[in-house]
Amino acid sequence: MRFCYVLACGLALPFFTVSVFAQSTQQPAASTTQTAPAPNAPVPPLQLHNLPPEPHTPTPQEQAEEKATEVRMALTRLASAQANWGPRESATGMSLELKETGRTKSATGTEITYQLTGTGFTPDMQLTLLRWPLNANITPVMSGIVVNAAGIAVCGTPAAGPAAPTEAAAKDAFHAPSCTNTVKPGTPISITTTVAKGEAVRVALVAADRKHGAAASLVPFPIEGENNGCKIEVILGSKEADLVLIEGSGFKHDKTYTLGTESWSQKHPLDVSINPQGQFVAAVTPWIAGHDTGDTVVYYQSSSCTPTVDFPWGKGSYKPE
């Protein structure tokens, strides 16, 4: 299980310690006797060997291509991490679920409250709650959480037993304040949030060893289109949809089909691999030159189904429900 603390995460790099032991053999000492040059001998011309190549200044086009490559790689890592957040990132035998307990209308949008339930956690595991909001890093929210016998995440008791880590150890693990700073021990852990259409709520409970834990993702207001059992869903990768995930399910492996996007009369095909379960995931950046806002249509056309879905992107498109 891995959790990355940079915006474009998804790569786990191993750490190495390499020891290099040099062996030496006894070599005969070089003679220090030198022969003085003859008086008035001509000075040989200066010879320059093995000079480094002349440094090349990238052209504006090369700089733009290099920057575009860096952006594509960062977006690919971000999209991969977002798509895998959930059961794929959870430790074997462990799972986490968000259970809605209430909704309240406010000036900033619909405030939704969730409680956390989990399976596979042992009572002695001191856990940290992580949140991953859009346009931000993964953030440790609070530590000292345990999952009780009923599978509910609650604030743990600091003196739960010798196996429980100290407050300092919990802070050292994820630099998160203890849950006891805000709620009483035994209180169920809940989160309240507002989201826009297509925005996922992403949370995780992770032990201090970072080897045990589970992640969950839920979209309260989905953007989706369905036809004849085939469904396409759009999930925001950023607040203004500069990046979105296109998830498909229920597809029958049609021999011939057309899958793509259209925005400002420009069509772009999507090259995806549909797995044996009829699912696929694709990352899309709906930027169109000359436009800073727009609407994109995602379509699938075949003899078995023709689902479509559209979403807004660009400045002002992010609006909590």
C-alpha positions as CSV (number, residue, x, y, z in Angstrom):
1,M,0.0,0.0,0.0
2,R,1.4,3.4,-0.9
3,F,0.3,7.0,-0.3
4,C,2.1,9.8,-2.1
5,Y,2.4,13.3,-0.6
6,V,2.9,15.3,-3.8
7,L,0.2,16.5,-6.2
8,A,1.3,14.3,-9.0
9,C,1.8,11.0,-7.2
10,G,1.6,7.4,-8.2
11,L,5.2,6.3,-8.3
12,A,6.8,4.5,-5.4
13,L,10.6,4.9,-5.5
14,P,12.7,2.4,-3.5
15,F,15.6,3.7,-1.4
16,F,19.0,2.1,-1.8
17,T,22.2,2.0,0.2
18,V,25.1,1.0,-2.0
19,S,28.5,0.2,-0.4
20,V,31.4,0.3,-2.8
21,F,34.6,-1.3,-1.6
22,A,37.7,-0.4,-3.6
23,Q,40.5,-2.9,-3.8
24,S,44.0,-1.6,-4.4
25,T,47.2,-3.4,-5.6
26,Q,50.7,-2.3,-4.9
27,Q,52.1,-0.4,-7.9
28,P,55.7,0.5,-8.4
29,A,56.4,4.1,-7.6
30,A,56.7,6.3,-10.6
31,S,60.1,7.8,-11.2
32,T,60.4,11.5,-10.2
33,T,63.4,12.1,-12.4
34,Q,62.6,14.7,-15.1
35,T,64.7,15.7,-18.1
36,A,65.0,19.5,-18.4
37,P,64.2,20.9,-21.9
38,A,67.0,22.0,-24.1
39,P,67.7,25.7,-24.0
40,N,65.9,27.7,-26.8
41,A,63.9,24.5,-27.8
42,P,60.7,25.4,-29.8
43,V,57.5,25.3,-27.8
44,P,55.1,22.6,-29.2
45,P,51.7,23.9,-30.3
46,L,48.9,23.7,-27.7
47,Q,46.8,20.5,-28.2
48,L,43.2,20.4,-26.9
49,H,41.8,16.9,-26.5
50,N,38.4,15.6,-25.3
51,L,36.7,18.9,-25.1
52,P,33.1,18.8,-24.0
53,P,30.6,19.4,-26.8
54,E,29.5,23.0,-27.3
55,P,26.5,23.6,-25.1
56,H,23.2,23.7,-27.0
57,T,20.6,26.3,-26.1
58,P,17.2,24.7,-26.6
59,T,15.0,26.5,-29.2
60,P,11.6,27.9,-28.1
61,Q,10.0,24.9,-29.8
62,E,12.2,22.4,-28.0
63,Q,11.5,24.1,-24.7
64,A,7.7,24.0,-25.4
65,E,7.9,20.3,-26.3
66,E,10.0,19.5,-23.1
67,K,7.4,21.4,-21.0
68,A,4.5,19.6,-22.7
69,T,6.2,16.2,-22.0
70,E,6.7,17.1,-18.3
71,V,3.0,18.2,-18.0
72,R,1.8,14.9,-19.7
73,M,3.9,12.8,-17.4
74,A,2.6,14.7,-14.3
75,L,-1.0,14.4,-15.4
76,T,-0.5,10.7,-16.2
77,R,0.8,10.1,-12.6
78,L,-2.0,12.1,-11.1
79,A,-4.7,10.4,-13.1
80,S,-3.3,7.0,-12.3
81,A,-3.2,7.7,-8.6
82,Q,-6.8,9.1,-8.6
83,A,-8.1,6.1,-10.6
84,N,-6.4,3.6,-8.2
85,W,-7.5,5.3,-5.0
86,G,-9.8,2.9,-3.2
87,P,-9.7,-0.9,-3.1
88,R,-6.7,-1.1,-5.4
89,E,-4.6,1.0,-2.9
90,S,-5.9,-0.9,0.2
91,A,-3.9,-3.5,2.0
92,T,-4.9,-7.1,1.4
93,G,-8.0,-8.0,3.5
94,M,-8.7,-4.5,4.5
95,S,-11.5,-2.1,3.2
96,L,-13.0,1.2,4.0
97,E,-16.4,2.6,3.3
98,L,-18.0,6.1,3.5
99,K,-21.6,5.9,4.9
100,E,-23.7,9.0,4.5
101,T,-25.5,10.2,7.6
102,G,-27.0,13.5,6.6
103,R,-27.2,16.4,4.1
104,T,-27.7,20.1,4.9
105,K,-28.1,23.0,2.5
106,S,-25.8,25.9,3.1
107,A,-24.6,29.1,1.4
108,T,-21.5,27.2,0.2
109,G,-23.4,24.2,-1.1
110,T,-24.8,20.9,0.1
111,E,-22.9,19.8,3.2
112,I,-22.8,16.0,3.3
113,T,-21.7,14.1,6.4
114,Y,-20.1,10.7,6.3
115,Q,-19.1,8.2,8.9
116,L,-16.2,5.7,8.3
117,T,-16.6,2.0,8.6
118,G,-13.9,-0.6,7.9
119,T,-13.0,-4.3,7.8
120,G,-9.7,-6.1,8.4
121,F,-8.5,-3.6,11.0
122,T,-7.3,-4.9,14.4
123,P,-8.3,-3.1,17.6
124,D,-4.7,-2.2,18.4
125,M,-4.1,-0.4,15.2
126,Q,-3.7,3.4,15.8
127,L,-4.8,5.0,12.5
128,T,-4.5,8.3,10.8
129,L,-7.3,9.8,8.7
130,L,-6.1,11.1,5.3
131,R,-8.1,13.3,2.9
132,W,-7.3,14.1,-0.7
133,P,-9.2,17.1,-2.0
134,L,-9.0,18.4,-5.6
135,N,-6.1,20.8,-6.4
136,A,-4.3,19.8,-3.2
137,N,-2.0,17.3,-1.7
138,I,-3.0,14.3,0.4
139,T,-3.5,15.7,3.9
140,P,-3.3,13.9,7.3
141,V,-6.3,15.2,9.2
142,M,-6.2,13.4,12.6
143,S,-4.5,10.5,14.3
144,G,-5.3,8.2,17.2
145,I,-8.3,6.6,15.4
146,V,-9.2,2.9,15.9
147,V,-11.8,0.7,14.3
148,N,-14.0,-0.9,17.0
149,A,-15.5,-4.4,17.0
150,A,-18.6,-3.1,15.1
151,G,-16.3,-1.9,12.3
152,I,-16.9,1.8,13.1
153,A,-13.9,4.2,13.1
154,V,-13.9,5.9,16.4
155,C,-11.5,8.1,18.4
156,G,-9.2,5.8,20.4
157,T,-8.3,6.1,24.1
158,P,-4.7,7.3,24.6
159,A,-4.2,4.7,27.4
160,A,-5.7,1.8,25.4
161,G,-2.8,-0.5,26.3
162,P,0.9,-1.0,25.9
163,A,0.5,-1.7,22.1
164,A,-0.9,1.7,21.5
165,P,1.7,4.2,20.3
166,T,2.3,7.4,22.2
167,E,1.0,10.8,21.0
168,A,4.5,11.7,19.9
169,A,4.8,8.6,17.9
170,A,1.5,9.3,16.2
171,K,2.5,12.8,15.3
172,D,5.9,11.6,14.0
173,A,4.1,9.1,11.7
174,F,1.9,11.6,9.8
175,H,2.3,14.9,11.6
176,A,-1.5,14.9,12.4
177,P,-3.1,16.1,15.6
178,S,-4.8,13.6,17.8
179,C,-8.5,13.1,17.5
180,T,-8.8,13.6,21.3
181,N,-8.0,17.3,20.7
182,T,-11.5,17.7,19.2
183,V,-13.7,14.7,20.2
184,K,-14.0,12.4,23.2
185,P,-12.6,8.9,23.0
186,G,-15.1,6.4,21.6
187,T,-16.8,9.1,19.4
188,P,-17.4,7.9,15.8
189,I,-15.2,9.7,13.3
190,S,-17.2,11.7,10.7
191,I,-16.3,14.1,7.9
192,T,-18.5,16.9,6.4
193,T,-17.8,18.2,3.0
194,T,-19.3,20.0,-0.1
195,V,-18.5,18.8,-3.6
196,A,-19.4,19.7,-7.2
197,K,-20.9,17.4,-9.8
198,G,-18.4,14.7,-10.7
199,E,-16.1,15.4,-7.7
200,A,-15.0,12.4,-5.6
201,V,-14.6,12.3,-1.8
202,R,-11.3,10.5,-1.2
203,V,-10.3,9.3,2.3
204,A,-8.0,6.7,3.8
205,L,-7.2,5.2,7.2
206,V,-3.6,4.3,7.5
207,A,-1.5,2.7,10.3
208,A,1.8,4.3,11.5
209,D,3.8,1.6,9.7
210,R,2.2,2.7,6.4
211,K,1.8,-1.0,5.5
212,H,-1.7,-1.4,6.8
213,G,-4.7,0.7,5.8
214,A,-7.5,1.2,3.3
215,A,-8.7,3.9,1.0
216,A,-12.2,4.8,-0.2
217,S,-13.6,7.0,-2.9
218,L,-17.2,8.1,-3.5
219,V,-18.9,10.5,-6.0
220,P,-22.0,12.1,-4.3
221,F,-23.2,13.8,-7.5
222,P,-22.1,11.7,-10.5
223,I,-21.8,12.9,-14.1
224,E,-22.8,9.9,-16.1
225,G,-24.7,8.7,-19.2
226,E,-26.1,5.2,-19.7
227,N,-27.6,3.3,-22.6
228,N,-28.6,-0.4,-22.8
229,G,-26.4,-1.3,-19.8
230,C,-23.3,0.6,-21.0
231,K,-22.3,3.5,-18.7
232,I,-19.8,6.3,-19.0
233,E,-18.9,8.4,-15.9
234,V,-16.9,11.6,-15.7
235,I,-14.8,12.2,-12.6
236,L,-13.1,15.5,-12.0
237,G,-9.3,15.4,-11.7
238,S,-9.1,19.1,-11.0
239,K,-11.6,21.8,-9.9
240,E,-12.0,23.3,-13.4
241,A,-11.8,20.0,-15.2
242,D,-8.4,20.6,-16.7
243,L,-8.1,16.9,-16.1
244,V,-10.9,14.3,-15.9
245,L,-11.2,10.6,-15.6
246,I,-13.5,8.8,-18.0
247,E,-14.7,5.5,-16.5
248,G,-16.8,3.0,-18.5
249,S,-18.6,-0.1,-17.4
250,G,-21.0,-2.7,-18.8
251,F,-19.4,-2.8,-22.3
252,K,-19.8,-6.0,-24.4
253,H,-16.5,-6.0,-26.3
254,D,-18.0,-4.9,-29.6
255,K,-15.9,-5.8,-32.5
256,T,-16.4,-2.3,-34.0
257,Y,-17.2,0.9,-32.0
258,T,-16.4,4.6,-31.9
259,L,-15.3,6.2,-28.6
260,G,-14.2,9.8,-28.4
261,T,-14.8,13.3,-27.2
262,E,-16.1,16.4,-28.9
263,S,-15.6,20.1,-27.9
264,W,-15.9,23.2,-29.9
265,S,-16.6,21.0,-33.0
266,Q,-13.3,19.2,-32.5
267,K,-13.4,15.5,-32.2
268,H,-10.7,13.4,-30.6
269,P,-10.8,9.6,-30.4
270,L,-10.1,7.8,-27.1
271,D,-7.8,4.7,-27.3
272,V,-8.8,2.5,-24.3
273,S,-8.4,-1.1,-23.3
274,I,-11.7,-2.7,-22.1
275,N,-11.0,-5.4,-19.5
276,P,-12.8,-8.7,-19.3
277,Q,-15.3,-7.2,-16.9
278,G,-16.3,-4.6,-19.6
279,Q,-14.6,-1.7,-17.8
280,F,-12.1,1.0,-18.9
281,V,-10.6,4.1,-17.5
282,A,-9.1,7.0,-19.6
283,A,-7.6,10.4,-18.6
284,V,-8.7,13.4,-20.7
285,T,-7.5,17.0,-20.8
286,P,-10.3,18.9,-22.6
287,W,-8.2,21.9,-23.5
288,I,-9.0,23.6,-26.9
289,A,-6.7,26.2,-28.3
290,G,-8.3,29.7,-28.3
291,H,-10.9,28.8,-25.6
292,D,-10.7,29.0,-21.8
293,T,-14.1,27.4,-21.2
294,G,-16.4,24.9,-23.0
295,D,-18.4,21.8,-22.8
296,T,-17.1,18.4,-23.8
297,V,-19.3,15.4,-25.0
298,V,-18.0,11.9,-24.4
299,Y,-19.6,9.4,-26.7
300,Y,-19.6,5.6,-27.5
301,Q,-21.3,4.3,-30.6
302,S,-21.7,0.6,-31.4
303,S,-24.4,-1.9,-32.4
304,S,-25.0,-2.8,-28.8
305,C,-25.1,0.6,-27.0
306,T,-24.7,4.3,-27.5
307,P,-24.1,6.1,-24.2
308,T,-23.1,9.8,-24.1
309,V,-22.3,12.3,-21.3
310,D,-21.2,15.9,-21.3
311,F,-19.4,18.1,-18.8
312,P,-18.3,21.8,-18.5
313,W,-14.7,22.8,-18.1
314,G,-12.6,25.9,-17.8
315,K,-12.9,29.1,-15.8
316,G,-16.0,29.2,-13.6
317,S,-17.0,25.6,-14.2
318,Y,-16.5,24.4,-10.7
319,K,-19.7,24.9,-8.7
320,P,-20.5,23.0,-5.5
321,E,-24.0,21.5,-5.5
